[in-house]
């Protein structure tokens, strides 16, 4: 297993490398979260979610049918004014009845995976606790190696599932290691190595998957650039330079991130996710404050990079969906228990916006 240095101690010069690569990506690739007319849209996912969403799905299906006459470089379904549809995506793996091999549709967006949760699984948590409190270096290395193999099994299970068709994975960010950056770096190195090894094995067997990475909670552009270089370094060692260069790397940021820093991170990140899961308040109580923070972060981000993709995650995001839709976020990640209602609300908001747009257009012709 490879070793990695602490990403927070990388040189600030890595930021220049990240910015150059981002400029190259903008010239040669489509930006993240932009879909072709054949892609699955919110209406299709809604029709599979639950019967309560069926009526609203009809409104979306109508818009989708009309969009098929547009050029293929347009999004599958757009809100009035040419913006892509508001995305309602999965937060966390689910036990879904449709196996990967039988899922013929294209995913409307990635499934968010917080890989730190893998360390809390019964088969790993005891190993992790032993590694965490070990004071013997040799024993620590052996336990980390065993953790690596468990993480690799978890990564393989993800890639073989329907959620593995397209996943956005955040390396572990463990609060108990806040004051031990070297150990956190070693843990993240093991997890990334396990993840990319699982990707390599899947490719060897003829399978494919799309894997995006999220640098956990950078506080500045320099810190994000260092984390990005760290992730790319592990990817290059495991899968080669071509894969590392094509790997999309975003940033998971907290609502209290400095607004100017959020804008600078957006300049060199492929996408951003604003995480509302870190707060201690009840989601209903946190929703209003989260929406205000999202509006401020979005203004800072779009001021630097107008086409930036900014999504929200965590329970407060689902409760604040209407406000997030209004201010122009790209979408949200939400849990299985919240997604049916979120899909319905997003569909209704989209339909009402289209009706308002149609009424305005009709009024202008009178």
N, C-alpha and C positions, 0 to 999 in steps of 0.2 A: 504494500500500500504506500502511496506517495505521501510525502509530507508537504505542508504548506506553511508559509509565514503568516503572521497576523495581518489581515488586510488593512486594519486601521493604521499600521505603521509603514505602509507603502509610501513611496514618494509622491508628492503632489504632482510631479510631472506626468503621472499616469493619466491625469485629467486631459492633457493635450492629446495623448494617444486615443482616449475614448472619444474626444470630440472629432478627431480626424476620421475615425471609423464610422461615427454617426453621420458625418457629412457624406461619406462614401455610400452608406446604406440608403440615405435619402435619395441619392442619385440613381441607385441601381435596384432598389426594392420598393414594393408597395408598403406603405406605412401599416403598422399593426392595427388589427381590429377594423380592417376595411374589407368588405366582402363583395363577391360577384353575385350576379342575379340568381345563379343557381344555388347559392349557399342557403343553409337553413336560417330562417329569420325568427324573430320573436313569436310570430303567429304560429309557425310550425311547432316550435317547442311548446308553446302554450297548449296546442291541441293534444299533445302527448302528456301534459301535466295532470289534468284532472277535468272532470266534466263541468265543474263550476266555471271553467275558463272557456268553454266551448263557444258561447255566444260572442264574447269579445274576439275570439280567434277569427270569426267570420269577417269582422271588420278588417283585420290585418290581412287575411287571405285575399280580400277584394283589392287591397292596395298592392299586394304582391303580384296579382295577375296583371294589373295595369302596368307594373314596372317592367314586365318582360318585353315590352316594346321599346324600352330604352336601351342605349348602348351598354355593353357588358361591363364597362368600367365603372358603371354606377353601382351603388350599394343595392342589396336586394330589396330593401324597403326603406324609404326616406321620409322623415318628417317634413312638413312644409318648410321651405327655405333651403332644401337640399341637404340637410344634415342626416347622417345615418340613423337608423332606428336605435332607440334606447335599449341596451342589452341587459337582460336578466340572466346571470350566469350562476353556475354551481359553486358553492364554497364548501369544499370537503368531499371526499369520496362517498359514494352511496352504494348500497346493495340494490342495483337495478336489475330488473328481470331480463333486459335485452343484452345478450352477450356481445362482446366486441365484434366478432365475426359476422353477426347477423344485423348489425347496426349499419344500414346502407347509407344513411344521411350524413352530410358533412356537419361538423359541429359549428354552431353559431359563434362560439368563442371558447376560451379555455376554461377548464375546471381549476379552481384555486386549491392548491395543496400546501398546507403548512407542515413541512416535514418534521418540525419539532414534536408534533403530536405522535410521530412514529416512536419516539423515545419513551412515550408514556404507555405504550402497549404492554400488556402483562409479560410477554416473552422478552421484552427489552428493558423494561423499567428497572428490574433488579440489577441487570448488568450495568446500566447507566449509573445507578446509585453507587455501585461498587467502584466504578471508574471515577466517579465524581469525588469520592472521599478517600481514594487510594493515595498513599504516601510513598509507595514503592514504585519506582520508575519502570522496572521490568514488568511488574504486575499490571501497571497502568497500560503499557503497550499491548500486553496480551488481551486485556479486557476491551481495549479500543478495537483490536482486530476482531474480536467476537461480535462487538457491536456493529462493525462494518458489515459482516456477513448477514446479520439480521436486517440491517438497513437495505442491503442489496436484495434480499428476499422481498422486502416491502416495496422496493422500487420495481422489481420484476412483476409483482402482483398488480401494481398500478398500471404499468404499461400493457399488461395483458387484458385489462378491464376496459369497459366502454369509456370510462373516464380518462383512460390513457391515450385516446386518440389525439387529444390536445390538452396539455396540462401546463399550468403556470405554477412552478414549484419555488417556494421560499425555503432556503436552507435554515437549519435550526438556529433560533435566537433565544437562548435560555437566560432568564433573569438571574439565576444563581451563578452565572459565569460572567456577570458584568465586570467584576473586579479581577477576572482571570482571562484577559484577551488571548493569551497564547493557547490556553486550553480550548477556548471557544473556536479559535482558528483551526485547531487540530480536529475538533468534532465536525466542523463544517467541511473540512477537507475530506474526512472519511465519508460524510454523507454525499458530497458531490461526486467523489470517486465511485461510490456504490451506484449512484444514479446513472452516471455516464457509462459505467460498466454494464448496467442493465440495458441501456440503449444500444450499446455495441452488440450485446448478445441477441437482442431482438432484430437488429439489422442483419446479423449473420444468419438468422433463421428465415430471412426474407420478409419480415414484418416492417412496418413503418409507424412513426408517431411524430407528433410535433411537441417539442419541449421548450418552453420559455422559462427563464429564471428570474427571480425577484431578489435583488440585494436587500437584506433586512435593515430597515430603519436608518439609512444614512442621514447624517445631520448636515452635510455639506456636499458640494460637488466634488471636492477633493476626496472625501471619504467614499462617495459612490464610485468614483473613477478607480480607486484602489480596490474596492470590492469587485468591480467589474473585471479588472485585470486578474484578480485572484480566481474568479469563476472561469474566465477564458483560459487561464493557465491550466487548470485541472481538466477542462474540456479538451484542450490541445494535447495534453499528455495521454489522455484516454482514447480520444476519437480522431485526433489529427487536426491540422490547422484549418482545413476547409470547414469542418463542422464548427470549430470555435469561432471562425469569422462569421458564419451564418447564424450563430446562436443569438436569439433576441434576449436582451437582458434589461429588465425594468427595475423599478425601485418600489418597495413597500415603505410608505412614509406615514408618520404619525400625524394626527390633527394639530399637534402643537409644534410642528416643524416651523422653523423660521421661514417666513413667506418668500423672502429674497432667495434663501437657500433652495426652496422648492423650485423656483424658476430656473436656477442654475443647474439643479439636478435634471430637470426636464430637458435642458438643452442637449445633454449627452445621453439621456436614457431613452430606450425604445418605447416605454410606456410607464405610467405611474399608477399605483393603487394607494388610495388613502384609507388607512385601516382604522375603523371605529371599534374594533374588538378589544383594544387595549384599555379602554376606560373602565372604571369601577362602578359607575352609576348604572341604574337600570336602563335598558335600551330605550324605553319610551321617554324617560327623562333626559337621556343624552341626545335624542334625535335632533332637537332644535339647535343645541350648541354645535352638534356635528355638522348640520347643514350650514350654519354660519361659517364655521371653519372651512368647509368645502368650498364655499363661495369665494372666500379670501384666497385660498390656495389656487383655485381655478383661475382667478384673475391674475395672480402672479405668474402662473404657468403659461397661460395663453398670451400674456404680455411678452413673454420671451419666445414662445414657440406656439403660434396660433393653431397648428394642426395637431398638437399633442393629444394623445389618448390618456384621459384621466378617469379611472373608475374608483368606486368606493366598495369597501368590504366591511363585514361585521353586522351584527343585529341592528345597531342604530341606523345604518344605511338603508335597510329595508323599511324601517319606520319613517325615515325622512325621504322616501322615494319621490314624492310629489315635488318637494323643494329641490332635490337633486336633478330631477327632470327639468324643472323650470330654469335653473341656472345654466344648464347645458352640459352636465357630465355625460360621459360616454356610456355609462351603465353601472350596474352594481353586481357584486357577488353576494349570494345569500344562501342560507341553509335550506335543506329540503322542506323543513316545516314552514318556512316563510315564502318559498318560491311561488307556490300557486297563487297566493294573494298578490304577491309582487308582480307576477306576470299579468294578472287581471287588471291591476291598477295601471301598469305601464301601457297596456293595450287601450284602456279607456282614455287615458291622457293623450295617447297618440291619436285616437279617433276624434276626440274633442278638438285637438289642435288642427286636424285636417278639416273638420267641419268649419271651424273659425276661418281657416284659410280659404275654403270654398266660398263661404258667405262674403268674405272681404272681396274676393275676386269677382263674385257676382255683382256686388254693390258697385264695384268700379266700372262695370260695363253698362250700368243703368244710366 
